[in-house]
Amino acid sequence: AALKDAAGILRAHVENVMGEVNDDDDATQNSNANREKEDDDNKHKAMAEMKAAQLQGKCIYHMNALFDGTLAKYTVFEPRLLTNPCSHPPECTAYYLAKLSMLVARVSSASVGIQLFTSREFCYDNLSSGVYSNAADNLEVCAKALAAGNAGLLDDISYVNSCSLSSGGIAGEGGEDQNSLKDEDAFEMHHRTEEIAVMSKKWLGAMSATGRKGGADSDDKDVGFCSKESFASMLQNLKPWIRVHISHYIHLFQHLLAPFRKSTWQSLMDAESYDFIKLIWCIKYSMGMVFLLVISVYWPAYRTDFVLAADDDPMKVVYAIQNGGWTMVAYCFATTQTAEGTVKKGILRMAGTVTGAFSAWLALLACESSTFELSYNLYALVAWMTATSFIATFIATERGFGARIALSNSFGFGPIYFVVTQILIVSYVSMIFGPESRDEVIVNRMVANLLGIVMAIVLAVIPPGNYGGDPGHTRKINNFHWHSVQTVVELLISCDDVADELLAKNIQTLDSLSSKILRKSASMQEITVDFEKDAARLQKMTCFKVDPRVKMELGKITRDIYVASFVPRLAAKILKGESRLLLLEKNGHVQQRLEEIRADMANDGITATSQTIKENFHIPSSDLPDREGRDDIDLLLLTIQWLITEMRGHNGALKVIGVNRCGIYQNFNNKRTTSI
């Protein structure tokens, strides 16, 4: 779907370019006829713009869904993949799919960029249209191949067996034509579509046992089950499984080292980092757990009297010990990473615990029979729990395609704890305590859990709290992009002499900055998405409701990650070529424009609501005859300007979003509080 939508944007752009060319020709030949068609043309243009906007929205959605290949990485846990090595030497299909997801996300970003940034001034008319038409054709072929699971369809792409334009380009075309096409492709769409085709063929081949030597349908048996390649692939497949078991220990070890880093203490003083809030959140959680543990061990009254049972009940001591443990377990698992998530998960756990306990009580009451060895009809109990667990799981499962991925993020915890509570109570009573202790086991299990849940909720709402609906988490990513773009502008201005010894160092800095933006932004985006998703449970619940604009702005900023990383990469590309003469010319048009951008960013900052520099800027053709270099520099300046506008827009939108605390939206930016 993402590839089809990206191809649709490219085709819409080609039609727009060719339409403008034809309109100009027609206007020259017959202006009267064009006037009669003006109304129809305007309607057609409006419909085309609406379609383009819809495609852009879809591509942004795909970009967020496929970002960093996160979803694809989980396919390594699919049981069906375990049958893959049985028919041919193992390959890491999850790795291929994750890589393919990232490539598709980037081509979606590039297609949106083409629609936003390119105009006739950036194109070579017919030849440029051919570049994007060819890319659209190739993307559609890849989409068909992936949908059908048929790698043979990719043979229609002539350069599918190469990995870069420089290593072969488009077969059947002359080198001069290849270079021309490459020069006009500022967004590297040829290279992007080629990478997607190559990775699509690898993934489809791996899934169908025809993608590598030694496969079921291959005559070349160099790669066998015991080869180095197969062993390396097996380890690659096992990494996610191993990581699940050791990731918690690695994460804990990293936190143990954190107090010894200077940056850790510096970040606590930075209000934008939210590290101080997270520290307080961890302290509150730890204090709650320690408190429950201490009173369970050192408070005799709590240890012996926190129980609902008769004084002469011989199991009273056992109930009391279990209650202390169940309280800590309930407190531990009711607490999440956000205040809203803790409250909502606590409510869902309460509902699941109470209804699960009631269902278990009905099952034990209905299935009690002295004719069976354990005084219960175990067959009837199994049937009861199977039926009720099925109903609960069905209620908790998402509808449509989401059912293949996970339970409902909104209310899935309720049915989960219904099933868990029911099974535990039935197992305890039927296997250990017996019918005479049925009521006591159920009541004590329920009360102990409710006490732990209530304590988790109370500590969560005690300020300061880590609120997932706080737009500051999203604003943090936006601010990082702002400072990164400022760094690029400063570097380009400081390197104002072609003979500057720092030129090579600046090129390396820009390349490193591009990678840093992708890496750090992806990490912050993952945490922010996790916070928002956790806080957004039970969205119909008025109290602690997350403003839906937070998710919308987060999606837009996620799109900007690729754009922000594109800026330093394109700047480095320009500095490596001959067009740097124009870029670095002192008092030239480009340097003057960069100075205007720097002044605008420094003086007005990210909080500005309007720009002080003119929007449209193009390098005069007399400055540089080379259209490729001129297009690259124009694209760089336009992208920076567009990003500045977007980042200010995000900041303004996030500024008016409040944090919902107990039905009250509190907006600390505007110093106002409004009731829902």
PELIN-V828238 format. One record per backbone hydrogen bond with DSSP energy under -0.5 kcal/mol. CO is the residue of the C=O (numbers start at 0). NH is the residue of the N-H. E is the energy in kcal/mol with one decimal. If there is no record, write none. Layout:
BEGIN
co:CO nh:NH e:E
co:CO nh:NH e:E
END
This chain:
BEGIN
co:0 nh:4 e:-2.3
co:1 nh:5 e:-2.3
co:2 nh:6 e:-2.3
co:3 nh:7 e:-2.1
co:4 nh:8 e:-1.9
co:5 nh:9 e:-2.0
co:6 nh:10 e:-2.5
co:7 nh:11 e:-2.3
co:8 nh:12 e:-2.2
co:9 nh:13 e:-2.3
co:10 nh:14 e:-2.7
co:11 nh:15 e:-2.0
co:12 nh:16 e:-2.6
co:13 nh:17 e:-3.0
co:14 nh:18 e:-2.4
co:15 nh:19 e:-2.1
co:16 nh:20 e:-2.0
co:17 nh:21 e:-2.5
co:18 nh:22 e:-2.4
co:19 nh:23 e:-2.1
co:20 nh:24 e:-2.0
co:21 nh:25 e:-2.9
co:22 nh:26 e:-2.6
co:23 nh:27 e:-1.7
co:24 nh:28 e:-1.7
co:25 nh:29 e:-3.4
co:29 nh:33 e:-1.3
co:30 nh:34 e:-1.5
co:31 nh:35 e:-1.3
co:32 nh:36 e:-1.1
co:34 nh:37 e:-1.1
co:36 nh:40 e:-2.7
co:37 nh:41 e:-2.4
co:38 nh:42 e:-2.1
co:39 nh:43 e:-2.6
co:40 nh:44 e:-2.7
co:41 nh:45 e:-2.4
co:42 nh:46 e:-2.4
co:43 nh:47 e:-2.3
co:44 nh:48 e:-2.5
co:45 nh:49 e:-2.1
co:46 nh:50 e:-2.5
co:47 nh:51 e:-2.5
co:48 nh:52 e:-2.4
co:49 nh:53 e:-2.1
co:50 nh:54 e:-2.4
co:51 nh:55 e:-2.4
co:52 nh:56 e:-2.2
co:53 nh:57 e:-2.2
co:54 nh:58 e:-2.6
co:55 nh:59 e:-2.4
co:56 nh:60 e:-1.9
co:57 nh:61 e:-2.8
co:58 nh:62 e:-2.6
co:59 nh:63 e:-2.0
co:60 nh:64 e:-2.3
co:61 nh:65 e:-2.6
co:62 nh:66 e:-0.6
co:65 nh:68 e:-2.2
co:66 nh:69 e:-1.5
co:68 nh:72 e:-1.8
co:69 nh:73 e:-0.8
co:70 nh:73 e:-0.8
co:71 nh:74 e:-1.7
co:72 nh:75 e:-1.2
co:73 nh:76 e:-1.9
co:74 nh:77 e:-1.7
co:77 nh:80 e:-1.4
co:78 nh:81 e:-1.6
co:79 nh:82 e:-1.1
co:80 nh:83 e:-1.1
co:80 nh:84 e:-0.5
co:82 nh:85 e:-0.6
co:82 nh:86 e:-0.6
co:83 nh:86 e:-1.3
co:83 nh:87 e:-1.0
co:90 nh:92 e:-1.6
co:91 nh:95 e:-1.6
co:92 nh:96 e:-2.5
co:93 nh:97 e:-2.4
co:94 nh:98 e:-2.5
co:95 nh:99 e:-2.6
co:96 nh:100 e:-2.4
co:97 nh:101 e:-2.1
co:98 nh:102 e:-2.1
co:99 nh:103 e:-2.6
co:100 nh:104 e:-2.3
co:101 nh:105 e:-2.0
co:102 nh:106 e:-2.2
co:103 nh:107 e:-2.0
co:104 nh:108 e:-1.9
co:105 nh:109 e:-2.5
co:106 nh:110 e:-2.2
co:107 nh:111 e:-1.9
co:108 nh:112 e:-2.2
co:109 nh:113 e:-2.4
co:110 nh:114 e:-2.0
co:111 nh:115 e:-2.1
co:112 nh:116 e:-3.2
co:112 nh:117 e:-0.5
co:113 nh:117 e:-1.5
co:118 nh:121 e:-1.8
co:119 nh:122 e:-1.1
co:123 nh:126 e:-1.3
co:124 nh:128 e:-2.4
co:125 nh:129 e:-1.9
co:126 nh:130 e:-1.4
co:127 nh:131 e:-1.7
co:128 nh:132 e:-2.4
co:129 nh:133 e:-2.5
co:130 nh:134 e:-1.9
co:131 nh:135 e:-2.5
co:132 nh:136 e:-2.4
co:133 nh:137 e:-2.2
co:134 nh:138 e:-2.3
co:135 nh:139 e:-2.2
co:136 nh:140 e:-2.0
co:137 nh:141 e:-2.3
co:138 nh:142 e:-2.3
co:139 nh:143 e:-2.3
co:140 nh:144 e:-2.4
co:141 nh:145 e:-2.5
co:142 nh:146 e:-2.3
co:143 nh:147 e:-2.4
co:144 nh:148 e:-1.4
co:144 nh:149 e:-1.5
co:148 nh:150 e:-0.6
co:149 nh:152 e:-1.1
co:150 nh:153 e:-1.3
co:151 nh:154 e:-1.6
co:152 nh:155 e:-1.5
co:153 nh:156 e:-1.7
co:155 nh:157 e:-0.7
co:156 nh:159 e:-1.4
co:158 nh:161 e:-1.3
co:163 nh:166 e:-1.0
co:163 nh:168 e:-0.9
co:164 nh:167 e:-1.5
co:168 nh:170 e:-0.7
co:169 nh:172 e:-1.6
co:173 nh:177 e:-2.3
co:174 nh:178 e:-2.5
co:175 nh:179 e:-2.1
co:176 nh:180 e:-2.6
co:177 nh:181 e:-2.6
co:178 nh:182 e:-2.6
co:179 nh:183 e:-1.7
co:181 nh:184 e:-1.0
co:183 nh:185 e:-1.1
co:184 nh:187 e:-1.7
co:187 nh:191 e:-2.4
co:188 nh:192 e:-2.6
co:189 nh:193 e:-2.1
co:190 nh:194 e:-2.2
co:191 nh:195 e:-2.0
co:192 nh:196 e:-2.3
co:193 nh:197 e:-2.5
co:194 nh:198 e:-2.6
co:195 nh:199 e:-2.6
co:196 nh:200 e:-2.1
co:197 nh:201 e:-1.9
co:198 nh:202 e:-2.6
co:199 nh:203 e:-2.7
co:200 nh:204 e:-2.2
co:201 nh:205 e:-2.4
co:202 nh:206 e:-2.3
co:203 nh:207 e:-1.6
co:204 nh:208 e:-0.6
co:204 nh:209 e:-2.1
co:204 nh:210 e:-1.7
co:208 nh:215 e:-0.9
co:208 nh:216 e:-1.0
co:211 nh:214 e:-1.5
co:214 nh:217 e:-1.4
co:218 nh:220 e:-0.7
co:219 nh:213 e:-1.9
co:221 nh:223 e:-0.8
co:223 nh:226 e:-1.2
co:226 nh:230 e:-2.1
co:227 nh:231 e:-2.6
co:228 nh:232 e:-2.2
co:229 nh:233 e:-2.4
co:230 nh:234 e:-2.1
co:231 nh:235 e:-2.0
co:232 nh:236 e:-2.2
co:233 nh:237 e:-1.9
co:234 nh:238 e:-1.4
co:235 nh:239 e:-0.5
co:237 nh:241 e:-2.7
co:238 nh:242 e:-3.1
co:239 nh:243 e:-1.7
co:240 nh:244 e:-0.9
co:241 nh:244 e:-0.6
co:241 nh:245 e:-1.6
co:242 nh:246 e:-2.5
co:245 nh:249 e:-2.3
co:246 nh:250 e:-2.9
co:247 nh:251 e:-2.3
co:248 nh:252 e:-2.5
co:249 nh:253 e:-2.3
co:250 nh:254 e:-1.7
co:251 nh:255 e:-1.8
co:252 nh:256 e:-1.4
co:253 nh:257 e:-1.0
co:254 nh:258 e:-0.7
co:256 nh:259 e:-1.5
co:257 nh:260 e:-2.1
co:260 nh:263 e:-0.5
co:260 nh:264 e:-1.0
co:261 nh:265 e:-1.9
co:262 nh:266 e:-2.2
co:263 nh:267 e:-1.0
co:264 nh:268 e:-0.6
co:265 nh:268 e:-1.0
co:266 nh:269 e:-1.1
co:268 nh:270 e:-0.7
co:269 nh:272 e:-0.9
co:269 nh:273 e:-0.6
co:270 nh:273 e:-0.6
co:273 nh:277 e:-2.1
co:274 nh:278 e:-2.3
co:275 nh:279 e:-2.4
co:276 nh:280 e:-2.3
co:277 nh:281 e:-2.2
co:278 nh:282 e:-2.4
co:279 nh:283 e:-2.7
co:280 nh:284 e:-2.1
co:281 nh:285 e:-2.6
co:282 nh:286 e:-2.7
co:283 nh:287 e:-2.1
co:284 nh:288 e:-2.0
co:285 nh:289 e:-2.8
co:286 nh:290 e:-2.5
co:287 nh:291 e:-2.1
co:288 nh:292 e:-2.1
co:289 nh:293 e:-2.8
co:290 nh:294 e:-2.3
co:291 nh:295 e:-1.5
co:292 nh:296 e:-1.3
co:293 nh:297 e:-3.5
co:294 nh:298 e:-1.1
co:297 nh:299 e:-0.8
co:298 nh:302 e:-2.7
co:299 nh:303 e:-2.4
co:300 nh:304 e:-2.4
co:301 nh:305 e:-1.2
co:304 nh:306 e:-2.5
co:306 nh:308 e:-0.8
co:309 nh:312 e:-1.7
co:312 nh:315 e:-1.6
co:314 nh:318 e:-2.4
co:315 nh:319 e:-2.2
co:316 nh:320 e:-2.2
co:317 nh:321 e:-2.3
co:318 nh:322 e:-2.6
co:319 nh:323 e:-1.7
co:320 nh:324 e:-1.5
co:321 nh:325 e:-3.1
co:322 nh:326 e:-2.3
co:323 nh:327 e:-1.6
co:324 nh:328 e:-2.3
co:325 nh:329 e:-2.7
co:326 nh:330 e:-2.4
co:327 nh:331 e:-2.5
co:328 nh:332 e:-2.4
co:329 nh:333 e:-1.4
co:330 nh:334 e:-1.1
co:337 nh:341 e:-2.0
co:338 nh:342 e:-2.2
co:339 nh:343 e:-2.6
co:340 nh:344 e:-2.8
co:341 nh:345 e:-2.4
co:342 nh:346 e:-2.1
co:343 nh:347 e:-2.5
co:344 nh:348 e:-2.8
co:345 nh:349 e:-2.5
co:346 nh:350 e:-2.5
co:347 nh:351 e:-2.7
co:348 nh:352 e:-2.8
co:349 nh:353 e:-2.6
co:350 nh:354 e:-2.3
co:351 nh:355 e:-2.2
co:352 nh:356 e:-2.3
co:353 nh:357 e:-2.2
co:354 nh:358 e:-2.5
co:355 nh:359 e:-2.2
co:356 nh:360 e:-2.2
co:357 nh:361 e:-2.3
co:358 nh:362 e:-2.4
co:359 nh:363 e:-2.7
co:360 nh:364 e:-2.2
co:361 nh:365 e:-2.6
co:362 nh:366 e:-2.2
co:366 nh:376 e:-2.9
co:368 nh:371 e:-1.2
co:371 nh:374 e:-1.6
co:374 nh:368 e:-2.0
co:375 nh:377 e:-1.3
co:376 nh:380 e:-2.1
co:377 nh:381 e:-2.5
co:378 nh:382 e:-2.2
co:379 nh:383 e:-2.6
co:380 nh:384 e:-2.7
co:381 nh:385 e:-2.4
co:382 nh:386 e:-2.3
co:383 nh:387 e:-2.6
co:384 nh:388 e:-2.3
co:385 nh:389 e:-2.0
co:386 nh:390 e:-2.1
co:387 nh:391 e:-2.4
co:388 nh:392 e:-2.6
co:389 nh:393 e:-2.5
co:390 nh:394 e:-2.2
co:391 nh:395 e:-1.9
co:392 nh:396 e:-1.0
co:393 nh:396 e:-0.5
co:395 nh:407 e:-4.2
co:398 nh:401 e:-0.9
co:399 nh:402 e:-1.5
co:400 nh:403 e:-1.9
co:401 nh:404 e:-1.3
co:401 nh:405 e:-1.7
co:405 nh:397 e:-0.9
co:407 nh:411 e:-1.7
co:409 nh:537 e:-0.7
co:410 nh:413 e:-1.0
co:410 nh:414 e:-0.8
co:411 nh:415 e:-1.7
co:412 nh:416 e:-2.4
co:413 nh:417 e:-1.6
co:414 nh:418 e:-2.3
co:415 nh:419 e:-2.4
co:416 nh:420 e:-2.3
co:417 nh:421 e:-2.2
co:418 nh:422 e:-2.3
co:419 nh:423 e:-2.4
co:420 nh:424 e:-2.4
co:421 nh:425 e:-2.3
co:422 nh:426 e:-2.4
co:423 nh:427 e:-2.7
co:424 nh:428 e:-2.6
co:425 nh:429 e:-2.4
co:426 nh:430 e:-2.2
co:427 nh:431 e:-2.1
co:427 nh:432 e:-2.1
co:428 nh:433 e:-2.6
co:433 nh:436 e:-1.4
co:434 nh:437 e:-1.6
co:436 nh:440 e:-2.4
co:437 nh:441 e:-2.1
co:438 nh:442 e:-2.6
co:439 nh:443 e:-2.4
co:440 nh:444 e:-2.2
co:441 nh:445 e:-2.1
co:442 nh:446 e:-2.7
co:443 nh:447 e:-2.4
co:444 nh:448 e:-1.6
co:445 nh:449 e:-2.3
co:446 nh:450 e:-2.2
co:447 nh:451 e:-1.8
co:448 nh:452 e:-2.3
co:449 nh:453 e:-2.5
co:450 nh:454 e:-2.1
co:451 nh:455 e:-1.8
co:452 nh:456 e:-2.2
co:453 nh:457 e:-2.6
co:454 nh:458 e:-2.3
co:455 nh:459 e:-1.7
co:456 nh:460 e:-1.7
co:457 nh:461 e:-0.9
co:464 nh:466 e:-1.1
co:465 nh:338 e:-2.2
co:465 nh:467 e:-0.6
co:466 nh:469 e:-1.4
co:469 nh:472 e:-1.4
co:470 nh:474 e:-2.6
co:471 nh:475 e:-1.6
co:472 nh:476 e:-0.8
co:473 nh:476 e:-0.6
co:473 nh:477 e:-1.7
co:474 nh:478 e:-2.8
co:475 nh:479 e:-1.7
co:476 nh:480 e:-2.0
co:477 nh:481 e:-2.0
co:478 nh:482 e:-2.5
co:479 nh:483 e:-2.0
co:480 nh:484 e:-2.4
co:481 nh:485 e:-2.2
co:482 nh:486 e:-1.9
co:483 nh:487 e:-1.9
co:484 nh:488 e:-2.3
co:485 nh:489 e:-2.6
co:486 nh:490 e:-2.3
co:487 nh:491 e:-2.4
co:488 nh:492 e:-1.9
co:489 nh:493 e:-2.6
co:490 nh:494 e:-1.9
co:493 nh:495 e:-1.4
co:496 nh:499 e:-2.1
co:499 nh:502 e:-1.6
co:501 nh:505 e:-2.9
co:502 nh:506 e:-2.2
co:503 nh:507 e:-2.1
co:504 nh:508 e:-2.4
co:505 nh:509 e:-2.5
co:506 nh:510 e:-2.2
co:507 nh:511 e:-2.4
co:508 nh:512 e:-2.5
co:509 nh:513 e:-2.1
co:510 nh:514 e:-1.7
co:511 nh:515 e:-2.5
co:512 nh:516 e:-2.6
co:513 nh:517 e:-1.7
co:514 nh:518 e:-2.6
co:515 nh:519 e:-3.1
co:516 nh:520 e:-2.0
co:517 nh:521 e:-1.7
co:518 nh:522 e:-1.8
co:519 nh:523 e:-2.5
co:520 nh:524 e:-2.9
co:521 nh:525 e:-2.1
co:522 nh:526 e:-1.8
co:523 nh:527 e:-2.6
co:524 nh:528 e:-2.7
co:525 nh:529 e:-1.9
co:526 nh:530 e:-2.5
co:527 nh:531 e:-2.7
co:528 nh:532 e:-2.7
co:529 nh:533 e:-2.2
co:530 nh:534 e:-2.4
co:531 nh:535 e:-1.6
co:533 nh:536 e:-0.8
co:537 nh:540 e:-2.0
co:539 nh:541 e:-0.6
co:541 nh:544 e:-1.3
co:546 nh:549 e:-1.9
co:546 nh:550 e:-0.6
co:547 nh:551 e:-1.6
co:548 nh:552 e:-2.7
co:549 nh:553 e:-2.2
co:550 nh:554 e:-2.1
co:551 nh:555 e:-1.7
co:552 nh:556 e:-2.6
co:553 nh:557 e:-2.1
co:554 nh:558 e:-1.6
co:555 nh:559 e:-1.6
co:556 nh:560 e:-0.8
co:557 nh:560 e:-0.8
co:557 nh:561 e:-0.6
co:558 nh:561 e:-0.7
co:558 nh:562 e:-1.0
co:559 nh:563 e:-3.4
co:560 nh:564 e:-2.0
co:561 nh:565 e:-1.3
co:562 nh:566 e:-1.3
co:563 nh:567 e:-0.8
co:564 nh:568 e:-1.1
co:565 nh:569 e:-2.7
co:566 nh:570 e:-2.3
co:567 nh:571 e:-2.3
co:568 nh:572 e:-1.9
co:569 nh:573 e:-2.1
co:570 nh:574 e:-2.2
co:571 nh:575 e:-1.4
co:572 nh:576 e:-0.8
co:573 nh:576 e:-0.9
co:576 nh:579 e:-1.3
co:577 nh:580 e:-1.8
co:578 nh:581 e:-0.8
co:578 nh:582 e:-1.8
co:579 nh:583 e:-2.9
co:581 nh:584 e:-0.5
co:584 nh:587 e:-2.1
co:587 nh:591 e:-2.3
co:588 nh:592 e:-2.0
co:589 nh:593 e:-2.7
co:590 nh:594 e:-2.3
co:591 nh:595 e:-2.0
co:592 nh:596 e:-2.3
co:593 nh:597 e:-2.8
co:594 nh:598 e:-2.6
co:595 nh:599 e:-2.3
co:596 nh:600 e:-2.5
co:597 nh:601 e:-2.7
co:598 nh:602 e:-2.8
co:599 nh:603 e:-1.5
co:599 nh:604 e:-0.8
co:600 nh:604 e:-0.5
co:604 nh:607 e:-1.1
co:614 nh:616 e:-0.5
co:619 nh:622 e:-1.7
co:619 nh:623 e:-0.7
co:624 nh:626 e:-0.6
co:625 nh:629 e:-2.0
co:626 nh:630 e:-2.8
co:627 nh:631 e:-2.3
co:628 nh:632 e:-2.1
co:629 nh:633 e:-2.6
co:630 nh:634 e:-2.9
co:631 nh:635 e:-2.3
co:632 nh:636 e:-2.5
co:633 nh:637 e:-2.6
co:634 nh:638 e:-2.6
co:635 nh:639 e:-2.4
co:636 nh:640 e:-2.3
co:637 nh:641 e:-2.7
co:638 nh:642 e:-2.8
co:639 nh:643 e:-2.4
co:640 nh:644 e:-2.0
co:641 nh:645 e:-2.6
co:642 nh:646 e:-3.2
co:643 nh:647 e:-2.2
co:644 nh:648 e:-2.0
co:645 nh:649 e:-2.8
co:646 nh:650 e:-2.4
co:647 nh:651 e:-2.4
co:648 nh:652 e:-2.4
co:649 nh:653 e:-2.8
co:650 nh:654 e:-1.6
co:651 nh:655 e:-0.9
co:653 nh:656 e:-0.9
co:657 nh:659 e:-0.5
co:658 nh:660 e:-0.7
co:658 nh:665 e:-2.8
co:659 nh:661 e:-0.5
co:660 nh:663 e:-1.2
co:662 nh:675 e:-1.5
co:663 nh:660 e:-3.4
co:663 nh:665 e:-0.7
co:664 nh:666 e:-0.6
co:664 nh:673 e:-2.2
co:665 nh:658 e:-2.7
co:665 nh:667 e:-0.6
co:666 nh:671 e:-2.1
co:671 nh:666 e:-2.3
co:673 nh:664 e:-2.2
END
